[in-house]
Amino acid sequence: MAVQLPEGALGRYEADGYLLLESFVDDSWLARLNTATDRLIDASRTAASDDFRFDREPDHSADDPRLRRINSPVDLDPTFEEFSLDGPAADLAQALLGPDVRFHHSKLNIKWNDGGEEVKWHQDIQFWPHTDFSPLTIGIYLCDVDEAMGPMGIVPGSHAGELYDLTSPDGRWSGSLSDDDVARAQVANADYLMGPAGSATVHNCCAVHGSAANESDRMRPLLLQTYSRADSYPLLGVGTNGKAGHNAHRLIRGSAPTSLTVQGRTMPTAPDWFRGTYTSIFDHQQADG
Ligand SMILES: O=C(O)CCC(=O)C(=O)O
């Protein structure tokens, strides 16, 4: 279903690199998403310690589950699959990116009450480089979120600025800006996005963002799903975080591009072979007679 963005919202997204849409998701979807989340939290009680679905805090236990993240929820429950690939999140992605849209990955950051961990300042594109900078992430707060709960903070305009090195001085991948870069990125100007349950956050893949620990007594589940224009290609094997899931790069709206532009040169493209439609160069060539 088409989403009617509020007046000026697209322009604000383009200028600032982010948006907040309060109460974007209706109560019936919210109830379904929260029920699906509860099912997965429950499953984490008895899951093996190496179960890829769950990123746990160190003191997680069966009696007292404490998750940092549920990986790739679209692959774990049909409710998330419908919401992200065909439902309101997909509609919003299309309103922001144009008719042809690809899904990249999803995750559910729980940020448990009483100390759920901070997310340090970072940009996303270094984690999963693409052939353009169209990728954006839509976050849905599954509960009311206020400033004590570690809301998402985004530095306005930073999406158009420097792309920072997310490695530490010893060459380790830190996934966050260094202290010097945090100062340069002017995170004191960050806008903290809060709102009632169902509010949507949107941030561009180059926007500097992060969030504090959740010291409140309420959980802060944030369902995040990343999309790009259909002609934006993830550079597989370069910086991909291994958690993309089997729906990664799925075309969810519109039609696949017939060409791709890299370094200013446009090439006609092949179909998406990794969807399993390739047989052999001989078959394809002989089929043409
Ligand atoms: O959960 C948050 O507050 C931020 C999430 C985020 O930036 C990420 O997971 O990349």
Ligand as a Chemical Component Dictionary entry (heavy atoms), coordinates in Angstrom:
data_LIG
# 
_chem_comp.id                   LIG 
_chem_comp.type                 NON-POLYMER 
_chem_comp.pdbx_formal_charge   0 
_chem_comp.three_letter_code    LIG 
# 
loop_
_chem_comp_atom.comp_id 
_chem_comp_atom.atom_id 
_chem_comp_atom.alt_atom_id 
_chem_comp_atom.type_symbol 
_chem_comp_atom.charge 
_chem_comp_atom.model_Cartn_x 
_chem_comp_atom.model_Cartn_y 
_chem_comp_atom.model_Cartn_z 
_chem_comp_atom.pdbx_ordinal 
LIG O1 O1 O 0 19.866 0.384  18.369 1  
LIG C1 C1 C 0 20.299 1.516  18.195 2  
LIG O2 O2 O 0 20.030 2.456  18.942 3  
LIG C2 C2 C 0 21.201 1.858  17.055 4  
LIG C3 C3 C 0 21.266 0.759  16.090 5  
LIG C4 C4 C 0 22.378 0.861  15.141 6  
LIG O3 O3 O 0 22.855 1.899  14.825 7  
LIG C5 C5 C 0 22.906 -0.355 14.561 8  
LIG O4 O4 O 0 22.576 -1.451 15.045 9  
LIG O5 O5 O 0 23.688 -0.230 13.579 10 
# 
loop_
_chem_comp_bond.comp_id 
_chem_comp_bond.atom_id_1 
_chem_comp_bond.atom_id_2 
_chem_comp_bond.value_order 
_chem_comp_bond.pdbx_ordinal 
LIG O1 C1 DOUB 1 
LIG C1 O2 SING 2 
LIG C1 C2 SING 3 
LIG C2 C3 SING 4 
LIG C3 C4 SING 5 
LIG C4 O3 DOUB 6 
LIG C4 C5 SING 7 
LIG C5 O4 DOUB 8 
LIG C5 O5 SING 9 
# 
